Amino acid sequence: MSRIKKTIEKKGEGKKKTIVIADDSDSDFVPQNNLLSDTIFRNFANIPFAVIENRKNGNCFFEAALDSAKHWLPTHHTLRDSRFFSNTHGSRRPKEDATTVRQHIANYIRAHTSNTPMTRMLRDHYRRSLKIIQKDKEWATTDEMHIFADVFNVLIILNSMPDGGSWTCIVPQGQEIDEMDHFIILRNLGTARNIHDPQGVAGIHYVALTPAGNINNIQLGPHAPYIEGLRPAMRHEI
């Protein structure tokens, strides 16, 4: 069993918070704690969510990220740039969108490994991810999700099934969770197989979570992160 841990130190408090993410090879691991409980995202579990399903074909993480970005990120963010991505979502999203995201990340990895001093172990880590990123319909693992967060400087908030009450997150390198304004919200639905290749390799299936109701009525706290359309007056403590 493999797990990825990320330690975050809050400025001025001398506290460190470790975010634990299950590796995709560990399909039975479901975190039992709400690791957002001590952050500005602590009340997100109160938001009524709707699921946007995608093709479940190995590109699900990338399609789910774009679907979520459409609802949670500001219009100027790269993941909502109409020059790169379509305005449709879910199973109707053009397959070219996932290809574009993969190419963008692959270009970042090539440039980063060429121009940035790093250990051999880290360079090998990037090279392994590059092989996955470059292959269409190859299931993304948490390694690629961490790189995604770094490339687009976006916090990835993860809700896990089957209990639905477990929350984890992936923070961009060098960032602090309580200072993140831009985020996407995904749900881990557990192990699945490519619907077009049921005999192929299984992976973790991700879908986008979007608001199912009026989030203006949800009390998110005075320092709640950016949510497009949320009235500032409603950002108050419980």
C-alpha positions in Angstrom: 0.0 0.0 0.0 1.3 3.4 -0.9 0.3 6.8 0.4 1.4 10.3 -0.4 1.7 12.8 2.4 2.0 16.5 2.1 3.0 18.7 5.1 1.8 22.3 5.3 3.1 24.8 7.8 0.8 27.7 8.7 2.6 31.1 8.9 2.9 32.6 12.4 1.4 29.6 14.1 4.2 27.1 14.0 1.8 24.4 13.2 2.1 21.8 10.5 -0.8 19.9 8.8 -0.2 16.7 6.9 -2.6 15.9 4.1 -2.7 12.2 3.3 -3.8 11.1 -0.1 -4.2 7.5 -1.1 -2.2 6.3 -4.1 -4.4 4.9 -6.9 -2.9 1.5 -6.4 -4.5 1.5 -3.0 -8.1 1.2 -4.1 -9.4 0.1 -0.7 -8.0 3.1 1.2 -10.7 5.6 2.2 -9.6 8.4 4.6 -11.8 8.6 7.6 -11.2 12.2 8.6 -12.3 15.6 7.3 -8.8 17.1 6.7 -10.4 20.4 5.8 -11.9 20.8 9.3 -9.1 23.2 10.5 -9.0 25.2 7.3 -11.0 28.0 5.6 -12.7 25.2 3.6 -14.1 23.6 6.8 -17.7 24.2 5.9 -17.6 22.9 2.4 -19.2 19.6 3.6 -22.3 21.7 4.1 -22.6 22.5 0.4 -25.3 20.5 -1.5 -23.4 18.9 -4.4 -24.4 17.5 -7.7 -22.2 15.0 -9.7 -21.2 15.6 -13.3 -20.4 12.2 -14.8 -17.9 11.9 -17.6 -16.9 9.2 -20.1 -15.0 7.0 -17.5 -12.5 6.2 -20.2 -9.1 6.8 -18.4 -9.3 10.6 -19.0 -11.8 11.0 -16.2 -9.6 13.0 -13.9 -8.7 15.6 -16.6 -12.4 15.9 -17.7 -13.6 16.1 -14.1 -11.1 18.8 -13.4 -12.3 20.8 -16.3 -16.0 20.2 -15.4 -15.3 21.4 -11.9 -13.3 24.4 -13.1 -16.3 25.6 -15.1 -18.2 26.0 -11.8 -15.6 26.9 -9.2 -12.9 29.0 -11.0 -13.1 32.6 -12.2 -13.5 33.1 -15.9 -9.9 34.4 -16.3 -8.3 31.1 -15.1 -6.5 29.0 -17.6 -8.7 26.0 -17.0 -11.7 28.1 -18.2 -10.0 29.7 -21.2 -12.2 29.2 -24.2 -9.2 29.3 -26.5 -8.2 25.9 -25.1 -11.3 24.3 -23.8 -15.0 23.9 -24.9 -18.0 25.3 -23.0 -19.7 21.9 -22.9 -19.1 19.5 -20.0 -19.7 16.0 -18.8 -20.1 13.2 -21.3 -20.6 15.7 -24.1 -17.2 17.3 -23.6 -15.0 16.9 -26.7 -12.2 14.4 -26.2 -9.8 17.0 -27.4 -10.1 18.9 -24.1 -8.4 16.1 -22.2 -5.7 15.9 -24.8 -5.1 19.6 -24.5 -4.7 19.4 -20.7 -2.3 16.4 -21.1 -0.2 18.3 -23.6 -0.1 21.4 -21.4 1.2 19.3 -18.4 3.6 17.3 -20.6 5.2 20.6 -21.9 5.5 21.8 -18.3 7.3 18.6 -17.2 9.7 18.7 -20.1 10.6 22.4 -19.5 10.8 21.9 -15.7 13.1 18.8 -15.8 15.3 20.6 -18.4 15.7 23.9 -16.6 15.3 23.2 -12.9 18.0 21.6 -10.7 16.6 18.5 -9.0 17.6 15.1 -7.6 17.8 12.1 -9.8 14.9 10.6 -7.8 12.6 13.6 -8.5 13.6 13.7 -12.1 12.7 10.0 -12.5 9.4 10.8 -10.7 8.6 13.4 -13.4 9.6 11.1 -16.2 7.3 8.3 -15.0 4.4 10.8 -14.8 5.3 12.1 -18.3 4.8 8.6 -19.7 1.3 8.5 -18.2 0.4 12.1 -19.1 1.4 11.6 -22.8 -0.8 8.5 -23.2 -4.4 9.1 -24.1 -6.9 7.4 -21.7 -4.2 6.4 -19.2 -5.6 6.7 -15.7 -4.0 9.5 -13.7 -2.6 8.7 -10.3 -2.0 11.0 -7.4 1.4 11.8 -8.7 -0.1 13.4 -11.8 -2.7 15.1 -9.7 0.0 16.8 -7.7 1.7 18.0 -10.9 -1.7 19.2 -12.2 -2.1 21.3 -9.0 1.4 22.8 -9.5 1.0 23.5 -13.2 -2.4 25.3 -12.8 -1.8 26.6 -9.2 -5.1 25.2 -8.1 -6.1 23.4 -4.9 -7.7 20.0 -5.6 -10.3 19.2 -3.0 -11.3 15.5 -2.9 -14.4 13.9 -1.5 -14.2 10.1 -1.2 -17.0 7.5 -1.5 -18.6 5.3 -0.4 -19.1 7.2 2.8 -19.0 10.7 1.2 -17.9 12.3 4.4 -14.2 12.0 3.9 -12.3 15.0 2.6 -8.7 15.4 1.6 -6.9 17.8 -0.7 -3.8 18.3 -2.9 -2.0 21.7 -2.4 0.3 23.2 -5.0 3.9 23.0 -4.0 5.0 26.0 -1.9 1.5 27.1 -1.2 -0.6 27.1 2.0 -4.1 25.7 2.0 -5.6 28.7 3.8 -4.1 31.1 1.2 -5.6 29.3 -1.8 -8.3 31.2 -3.6 -8.6 28.9 -6.6 -9.8 25.3 -6.2 -11.7 22.5 -7.9 -13.8 19.9 -6.1 -13.8 16.2 -7.3 -15.2 13.0 -5.9 -13.3 9.7 -5.9 -15.8 7.0 -6.8 -13.4 4.2 -6.4 -12.0 1.6 -8.8 -13.5 1.5 -12.3 -12.6 0.2 -15.7 -12.6 2.0 -19.0 -16.1 1.5 -20.3 -14.7 1.2 -23.8 -12.1 -1.4 -22.7 -13.7 -3.5 -19.8 -10.8 -6.0 -19.9 -8.1 -3.3 -19.6 -6.3 -1.9 -16.6 -8.6 -0.4 -13.8 -8.0 2.9 -12.3 -9.6 5.4 -9.8 -12.7 7.1 -11.3 -13.1 10.8 -10.6 -16.1 13.0 -11.2 -16.7 16.8 -10.7 -18.8 18.1 -7.8 -20.7 21.3 -8.5 -23.3 23.2 -6.5 -26.7 21.5 -6.4 -28.5 24.5 -4.8 -28.1 28.1 -3.8 -24.7 28.3 -2.1 -25.4 31.8 -1.1 -27.2 30.3 1.9 -24.1 28.3 3.0 -22.0 29.9 5.8 -18.4 29.7 4.7 -16.7 32.0 7.1 -15.2 35.5 6.7 -12.1 34.3 4.9 -13.8 31.9 2.5 -12.0 31.4 -0.8 -13.2 32.8 -4.1 -16.5 31.4 -5.3 -17.9 33.1 -8.4 -21.4 34.4 -7.7 -21.3 34.1 -4.0 -22.4 37.4 -2.3 -19.6 38.7 0.0 -22.2 39.5 2.7 -22.8 35.8 3.1 -19.2 35.0 4.0 -19.5 34.9 7.8 -18.9 32.5 10.6 -21.5 30.1 11.8 
